[in-house]
Amino acid sequence: MWEFVKSPEVLREEMIYNYENYGTTGYMISDDTYNDSPEKISELYKMYKTLPFELRFSSYARLDLMIAHPHTMDILYESGMRSVWFGIETFNKTAGKFIGKGMDPDKVKKGLIDFRKKYPDVLIYASMIAGLPTETMEELEESFRFLKEEAKVSNISFHKLSFIPGTDLTTNAVEYGYQLNDKEWIRNDGLTSTDVVNWCVQKRQSYE
């Protein structure tokens, strides 16, 4: 478990050093999925409780994993997580399957609201993708409304779907319903990446 993640012992030594020399008690943890393992966050939690200060940190986490393992929510909060970035990406069930987000969207929405109610002092940042296969602009509008008005997340970030060379989506773009050129992509229903970018900018401005 600790081959690609610093062990609790190493982290504790670094945190003690930073605290004694610089008074550091807050961290932004660079882990693409902090809660990828209940065992990992449990061991880190045990170590945090031995520190001579009250830790507060921000990190990336997967909301669906928190929902699947609800006891980990308390572990994360008690560990000191007060800011979290969720890569939710979409509430469209079909689109979610394309990007490995298989949990039922209604369950994800309920889990997000439950987490917000239980831990109102945690800053929540939601990251979404605009332009995924089968997802309409009307659905994107509804996703934005839900995140802003019902879930009341601290910040919403919508990004246009990107085609990365070598990926299945890019290699088989035509099969997924996209035409690619040097400037933009065009979906079979007429939606373009330019349309998506303009929409994302508009939503960013309206949220501010």
N, C-alpha and C positions, 0 to 999 in steps of 0.2 A: 504493500500500500504506500510505503514512504519512499519508493524509488524515484518518483517524479514529483513528489510533494515533500517539502521540507518536513522533517520529523518534529513532533512536539518539543523534543529536547533542544533541537537546534533553534527553533523559533523562540522558545523561552529564553535561551541565552541571548539572542539578538534583542528581544524585547526588553529584557532587564538592562542590557547595555544602553539601549536608546533611552530608557526611562531615567537611569542614573546619570547619564551624561547630557541629555537634552530635554528631559521631562516629557518625553513622548508617551501619550496615552491613547492616541487615535490613529487608525490605519486605514488605508485603502488596500485591500488584499487582492493581489493580482492572481486570481484563480478563475479560469473561464467558467467553471461550475463548482462553486464552493461546496454545494450540498450534494455532490455526485455520489456520496457514500455516507449512510447513517453512521457507520463505524468510524469514519474519518472525523466527522464533525463532533462525535461524542468524545473521541480521544483528545481532540483539540480543546473542547469545552473543559475537560478535566484539567488540562494544563493551564488554561486561562484562569481558572479559579485559584491557582497557586501564585499568581502574579501579585505584586505588592501595590497594584493600582487597579482601577475599574476600566477595563478595556472597552472601547467603542470602535466599531469598524464598518466599512462599506465594502460590498463585494457583488459579483455576479452570482446568480443562483437560478435554478430552474423551478418555476412555479409548479409544474406538473409533478415533480419529484416531491415537493413539499406536501402537495395534496395527497399523493400516493402513500406518503409516510408522515401522517399528521403530527406524530409525536416529535418530529424533527423541528417543527415550528418553534416549540418552546425551547429546544436546545439552541437554536440559532439566536433567538431573542436573549436568552440567558447568557449566551456567549458574548453578547455585546453588539450584535448586528443592529444598527440603527438606520441604515441606508442600503437598499438592495435594487439591483437592476435585473428585471425579468425580461428575457427574450421570448415574449409570448408569440410574436410573429403573425398569428392569424386566429380568427374565431370561425373560419370556414373549415368544416370537417374534411372535405375532400382536399382542399389546398394544404391543410395540415399534414395529411399523409405524404404529400410530395416532399416535405421537409423534415420528416421524422417526428412530427408532433401529433401523436395518435390519440391523445386523451380527448374525450368528448368535450366540445367547447362549452356546453352548459355547465359541466362539472368544473372546468377551468374558471369560468366566470364566478360561480358560487364560491370556489376556493379563494379567489382573489378578494371578494367582498368579505368573506369570513376572516381572512388574514387582516384586512384593513380594519375591521371592527375590533378584533382582538388586540391589535397592536397599532393604535392610532398614531403613535409617536414615531413610527418607522417611515422614513421617506421611501416611496416606491416609484421607480422609474420603469415605464413599460416601453419596450421596443417592438415595433411592428413592421411588417413588410407589405408594401403596396404593389399590386400587379401580379400576384401569384395566379397560377392556373385556376380557372373556374370562379375566382372571387370577383364579384362585381363592385363597382364604385358605390352602389347603394349599401352594400355590406360593409365597405370600408367606412362609410359615413356612420353607420350604426355602431361599428366598433369604436370609433372615435367618441361618439355620444356616450356609450356605455362606460368607457374608461374615464371620461371627464365627469359625467354627471352621476353615475351610479357607483362605480368603484372609487371615484375621487382620488386617482393616483396623483402623485406630486408632479409628474412630468410625463409627456407622451412623445415618443420619437418614431415617426413613420419614415421609412426609407424605401425607395423604389427597388423593385426586383432587379438584381444584377446578374448578368450571365458571365460566369467565370470560366475561362478556357479549361477544358479537360473534364468538366463536370458532366454528369448525365444530362442535366437540363440543357446545357449548352450544346452538347454533341447531338442531342435529339430534339432540338428546339422546335423544329417543324412538327414533329409528332405531338409535342405538347401544345401546339397551337400558336407558335411565335415565328415571325420573320425578323431576322437580324440584319442590320447594316451597320456601317461605321458610325452613324450618328445616333440611332435609336433603335428600340425594338418595337414591333407592331404585333399586337395580338389579333387573332382571327376575328374577334368581335369588334375590331376597330380601335381598341384602346392602345395608346402609345405610351412609351416611357416619358415623353414630354408632358403628356396629360397627367401622368402620375406625379412627376416632379412638381408641376404647378400646383396640384392638389396638396401635396405634402407641405409646400411652402405656405399655402393658404392656411392650412390647419395649424402649422407652427405659429403663425402670426395671430390666429384667433385664440390660441391657447394662452399666449402671452398677454 
